[in-house]
């Protein structure tokens, strides 16, 4: 397995809309394994393929306490099951060090293919529902900072650009 580079805001590649996965094969399963390793190494709970510059509709999540129950969603489709919105303090591996409150539907249904290429459905609420919605946003070229004011987003962008320049 290999650790992948995670793109950071404001990298324009994060705005690319991902295309559906056509074939679930060994190459895709290797990417899945690499994404899971990358997510764990970065101390994240979710990672979309878009964040590692692979623009396919694929995401991995693990919200378990033990960090040993990774979930794989290929070509996920989401349906809100309630009009109730739940606020959550969200962070992102592509926006390191920043957290903002985002309101999203509290309960959702997800339809996707699993690692084996077989379709499945599940319902989620709480942290898992928030995480799935956050990662699907990545596949649509959106970031959680798009939910905050332009002023806050610009401040975050400037701070991250400064950190990125200092790294070079």
N, C-alpha and C positions, 0 to 999 in steps of 0.2 A: 504494500500500500504506500501511497505517497501523499504527503501533505501538500495541499494546493494553496496558491496565493489568493487571498481574499481582496477583492476590489474595495476601495474606500471612496466614500462620498468626497468630492463631487465628480468622480470619474464618470464620464459620459456613457461608458459601456453599461453602467447600472440602469440606464434608461431604456435599454434595448428590450423589446417585448419578445419573450421566449416563444419558440415554435413547438408544436406538439412533438412528443417522442414518437417516432415511427416504428422502431423495433426494440424490443427488450431482449438484449443479447448479452454475451459475456463482457463486451466492451462497456456497455451501460452499467452492468453490475460492478465492474471495476471502478467506474466513476462513482457509483453509489458508495462503495467501500472507502474510496479516497475522500469523498465528501464527509462521511461519518467520522473518519479519523481527523480530518481538518476541523470539523465542528467541535469534537471533544478537545483537541489540542488547543483551540482558541477559547475554551470554556463557554461555548455557546450552547443554546438549546434548540437552534434551528439553523438551517442553511439551505438556500436556494441555489440551483445550478447557475443562475445569472450572477450570483456573487463571486463565483470562481471563473467567470468569463466563458461559461458554456450556456448558450442561449436556447436551452431545451426546457420543457415544462416538467421539472423534476425538483423535489425537495426532500430533505431529511430532517427529522425532529426527534428529540429525546428530552422529555420533561420529567423523566423518572428521577427519584431521589438518588438512586444508585448509579445513574448514568449508564445503564446497560439494557435499555429497552428502545433501541432506535426504531422509528417508524419511517417508512418510505412511501412517498406519494408520487406516482408518475401520472402526468396529464390530469392533475386534480381539478375538480369542479366543486364549487362551494355554494350552498344554499342557506341563507339565514333562516332559522326556525322561530325567531322571535323578533319583534320590533324593539325589544329592550336593548339598550346599549350598556356595555360594561366598560368602565374606565380601567385602564391598566397602564402602569408605568413601563414603557417599552424602551428597550435598548436594541442595538444592532451591531453585529460584527463589522458591518460596512460603515458604521458611524461610531467608532470606538470612543468610549468615555462619556457619551451623552445619553440622557434618559429624558423622555417627555411623556406626559399622560396623553393617551390616545383612546378614544371611545370606539368600540366595534360591537357588532351584534354579539349578544351574550351566549347564544347557542346556535350551532351550525351543523349542517349535514355535509359530509364530504364524500364524493365519489371519485375513485382513482383506480389506477392499476398498482399492484404491489410489486415488490422486487422480482417476483416470479412471473410478472406479466399478467396475472389474473386480476379481474376487476373485483373491487370490494367497496362497501359503503360503511360509514361509521358516523355517529353523532358525537359532538364534542362541546364542552363548555369550559369555563374557567381559563386557566393558563393555556391548555391545549388549543382551545378555540381561538384564542388571541394569537398564539404562535402560528397556527395554520394560516390564518388570515394575513398576518404579517408577511409570511414567506410567499404566499400566493401574490401579494402585492409586488414582491420582487420580480416575479415572473411576468408581471404586467408593466414593469418599468417604473414602479412607484417605491418610494421609501417612506419610513414613518415620519421623517422630517417634513414630508409634504402635508401632513395633518396639522402642523404648527404654523404660527404666524410667519409671514415673510421675513420680518425682523429677526425672529429667533433662528430661522433657517439660515439667513445670511450670516449671523454671528457664528453659528456652528460651522458653516462652510469656511469662513475666514480662519477660525481657530484650527480646523483640520488642515487647511492648506499650509498654515504656518508650521504645524507639526511635520507635515510631509516634506516641506522644504528643508527643515532642520535635519531630517533623516538622510537627505541626499548628500 
